[in-house]
Amino acid sequence: MSAHTGVPNTESKPGVSSQQEATVLFPGGSEMARRMRAFDWSTTPLGPTSEWPQSLRSAISILLASRAQIVLFWGPDLVALYNDAYAPAFGAKHPWALGKPARECWKEVWKGTLEPLFSGVVQSGESFHAEEYPFFLERHGYLEETYYDVSYDPVRAENGAVGGIFCIVSDATGRVLERRRWRTLKELSVRALSEATGGRSVPDRRRHHWRE
């Protein structure tokens, strides 16, 4: 997988300024669209936008327009491009994470977690999907226990190779922790009732008909 897998879009249109080209490539008025337009992509492994293949351009238009949490990792370095909805996932790493390789964005979960998952998608060309997948993320200067529903999908470049990974995620941390809290409360309630009754069973009046 090369930095510009596919056919680079190197044609320059007469009378079209670089600002106009950036507006076409990064459409919309969202925060991330504005940041991408202002970003110097030539300083990243992706190189200048004039060399980006159409497959990358199309993927960007999809993620910027979506309200789902999406990050696109592109090229051999898996450089990050993400939308507004995904920004909270990065926490304090936003907007620093834009244009950074995945191994830097998520260095705390790279070895042993994301690296093998992403390698599997690139090498097999097949998607990876999981619900409530655990990640210990460092987003605000400390490790957090988080859970995400994830779908990591390969994006094919013009030559048929996997050019990048389209990651659609949904934060499931609240759901997991709430379920755990209710389970703990239930266990405590059962234990307290058992101690109060000396271990004797208590009849369930909902299942009996009592005579006056």
C-alpha positions as semicolon CSV with decimal commas, in nm:
position;residue;x (nm);y (nm);z (nm)
1;M;0,000;0,000;0,000
2;S;0,176;0,316;-0,118
3;A;0,121;0,670;0,005
4;H;-0,071;0,750;-0,310
5;T;-0,211;0,413;-0,402
6;G;-0,408;0,452;-0,721
7;V;-0,401;0,719;-0,989
8;P;-0,296;1,063;-0,864
9;N;-0,518;1,349;-0,965
10;T;-0,246;1,575;-1,102
11;E;-0,445;1,770;-1,357
12;S;-0,464;2,140;-1,282
13;K;-0,772;2,323;-1,396
14;P;-0,711;2,659;-1,561
15;G;-0,855;2,954;-1,374
16;V;-0,910;2,753;-1,053
17;S;-0,719;2,874;-0,747
18;S;-0,571;2,644;-0,483
19;Q;-0,831;2,780;-0,240
20;Q;-1,113;2,682;-0,476
21;E;-0,960;2,337;-0,521
22;A;-0,941;2,296;-0,143
23;T;-1,308;2,391;-0,114
24;V;-1,398;2,120;-0,365
25;L;-1,182;1,859;-0,191
26;F;-1,294;1,954;0,161
27;P;-1,652;2,078;0,116
28;G;-1,879;2,225;0,380
29;G;-1,863;2,465;0,671
30;S;-1,782;2,216;0,948
31;E;-1,486;2,268;1,178
32;M;-1,291;1,978;1,028
33;A;-1,361;2,088;0,669
34;R;-1,216;2,429;0,754
35;R;-0,917;2,274;0,930
36;M;-0,848;2,042;0,637
37;R;-0,862;2,331;0,391
38;A;-0,610;2,528;0,598
39;F;-0,383;2,229;0,666
40;D;-0,048;2,196;0,486
41;W;-0,079;1,838;0,367
42;S;0,258;1,849;0,194
43;T;0,417;1,813;0,539
44;T;0,250;1,474;0,588
45;P;0,321;1,133;0,430
46;L;0,018;1,195;0,205
47;G;0,196;1,474;0,022
48;P;0,027;1,767;-0,158
49;T;-0,343;1,727;-0,231
50;S;-0,279;1,760;-0,605
51;E;-0,132;1,410;-0,592
52;W;-0,421;1,250;-0,404
53;P;-0,613;0,975;-0,590
54;Q;-0,985;0,998;-0,650
55;S;-1,051;0,710;-0,409
56;L;-0,911;0,918;-0,120
57;R;-1,102;1,227;-0,233
58;S;-1,430;1,035;-0,247
59;A;-1,379;0,887;0,099
60;I;-1,316;1,236;0,242
61;S;-1,636;1,374;0,091
62;I;-1,831;1,093;0,256
63;L;-1,684;1,135;0,604
64;L;-1,715;1,514;0,610
65;A;-2,082;1,498;0,516
66;S;-2,167;1,229;0,770
67;R;-2,293;1,281;1,125
68;A;-2,155;0,944;1,231
69;Q;-1,822;0,926;1,414
70;I;-1,577;0,857;1,131
71;V;-1,200;0,860;1,096
72;L;-1,021;0,764;0,777
73;F;-0,669;0,624;0,801
74;W;-0,493;0,643;0,465
75;G;-0,167;0,524;0,311
76;P;0,107;0,299;0,452
77;D;0,136;0,528;0,754
78;L;-0,242;0,528;0,804
79;V;-0,265;0,906;0,826
80;A;-0,575;1,032;1,010
81;L;-0,852;1,241;0,857
82;Y;-1,169;1,269;1,065
83;N;-1,496;1,457;1,092
84;D;-1,650;1,674;1,363
85;A;-1,841;1,384;1,515
86;Y;-1,520;1,188;1,571
87;A;-1,328;1,476;1,734
88;P;-1,452;1,397;2,089
89;A;-1,303;1,049;2,056
90;F;-0,959;1,209;2,035
91;G;-1,027;1,431;2,336
92;A;-0,734;1,665;2,403
93;K;-0,552;1,517;2,100
94;H;-0,788;1,716;1,877
95;P;-0,693;1,891;1,649
96;W;-0,330;1,774;1,685
97;A;-0,429;1,426;1,556
98;L;-0,524;1,555;1,212
99;G;-0,265;1,441;0,959
100;K;-0,086;1,217;1,209
101;P;-0,021;0,843;1,159
102;A;-0,246;0,606;1,355
103;R;0,054;0,476;1,552
104;E;0,095;0,828;1,693
105;C;-0,273;0,920;1,733
106;W;-0,346;0,605;1,929
107;K;-0,002;0,503;2,054
108;E;-0,148;0,377;2,384
109;V;-0,352;0,111;2,202
110;W;-0,140;0,063;1,892
111;K;0,073;-0,237;1,982
112;G;-0,141;-0,539;2,059
113;T;-0,475;-0,379;1,968
114;L;-0,513;-0,147;1,669
115;E;-0,203;-0,254;1,478
116;P;-0,312;-0,619;1,439
117;L;-0,674;-0,516;1,369
118;F;-0,574;-0,269;1,097
119;S;-0,316;-0,507;0,951
120;G;-0,588;-0,770;0,923
121;V;-0,814;-0,534;0,729
122;V;-0,535;-0,425;0,493
123;Q;-0,400;-0,773;0,429
124;S;-0,732;-0,956;0,397
125;G;-0,932;-0,678;0,236
126;E;-1,219;-0,768;0,470
127;S;-1,401;-0,557;0,728
128;F;-1,370;-0,594;1,104
129;H;-1,681;-0,538;1,315
130;A;-1,729;-0,558;1,691
131;E;-1,970;-0,432;1,955
132;E;-1,857;-0,284;2,286
133;Y;-1,490;-0,342;2,203
134;P;-1,269;-0,238;2,499
135;F;-1,004;0,032;2,457
136;F;-0,794;0,193;2,728
137;L;-0,749;0,538;2,574
138;E;-0,542;0,834;2,685
139;R;-0,748;1,129;2,572
140;H;-0,715;1,376;2,860
141;G;-0,376;1,294;3,009
142;Y;-0,482;0,971;3,179
143;L;-0,599;0,626;3,074
144;E;-0,975;0,578;3,044
145;E;-1,171;0,256;3,021
146;T;-1,384;0,296;2,709
147;Y;-1,599;0,074;2,489
148;Y;-1,686;0,132;2,124
149;D;-1,900;-0,032;1,860
150;V;-1,661;-0,035;1,565
151;S;-1,663;-0,109;1,194
152;Y;-1,327;-0,097;1,018
153;D;-1,383;-0,114;0,642
154;P;-1,121;-0,131;0,365
155;V;-1,124;0,145;0,103
156;R;-1,008;0,024;-0,235
157;A;-0,778;0,242;-0,442
158;E;-0,786;0,261;-0,821
159;N;-0,551;-0,036;-0,862
160;G;-0,767;-0,260;-0,644
161;A;-0,534;-0,257;-0,343
162;V;-0,650;-0,139;-0,001
163;G;-0,563;0,230;0,014
164;G;-0,702;0,305;0,356
165;I;-0,936;0,209;0,638
166;F;-1,276;0,375;0,689
167;C;-1,351;0,357;1,061
168;I;-1,707;0,415;1,179
169;V;-1,741;0,405;1,556
170;S;-1,998;0,470;1,827
171;D;-1,911;0,529;2,190
172;A;-2,076;0,253;2,394
173;T;-1,899;0,332;2,723
174;G;-2,207;0,473;2,894
175;R;-2,416;0,171;2,798
176;V;-2,156;-0,077;2,925
177;L;-2,094;0,104;3,254
178;E;-2,467;0,151;3,319
179;R;-2,530;-0,220;3,266
180;R;-2,241;-0,301;3,497
181;R;-2,379;-0,063;3,761
182;W;-2,724;-0,225;3,755
183;R;-2,569;-0,570;3,775
184;T;-2,368;-0,465;4,080
185;L;-2,674;-0,312;4,246
186;K;-2,872;-0,630;4,183
187;E;-2,599;-0,845;4,335
188;L;-2,580;-0,618;4,640
189;S;-2,958;-0,629;4,680
190;V;-2,965;-1,009;4,663
191;R;-2,680;-1,033;4,913
192;A;-2,848;-0,788;5,154
193;L;-3,178;-0,977;5,134
194;S;-3,002;-1,307;5,196
195;E;-2,829;-1,168;5,503
196;A;-3,154;-1,017;5,635
197;T;-3,346;-1,345;5,604
198;G;-3,062;-1,566;5,723
199;G;-3,048;-1,736;5,387
200;R;-3,416;-1,838;5,396
201;S;-3,608;-1,802;5,075
202;V;-3,874;-1,536;5,060
203;P;-4,204;-1,626;4,892
204;D;-4,279;-1,434;4,577
205;R;-4,633;-1,303;4,634
206;R;-4,667;-1,227;4,265
207;R;-4,677;-1,603;4,195
208;H;-4,923;-1,707;4,469
209;H;-5,293;-1,658;4,534
210;W;-5,353;-1,591;4,902
211;R;-5,683;-1,658;5,072
212;E;-5,832;-1,406;5,308
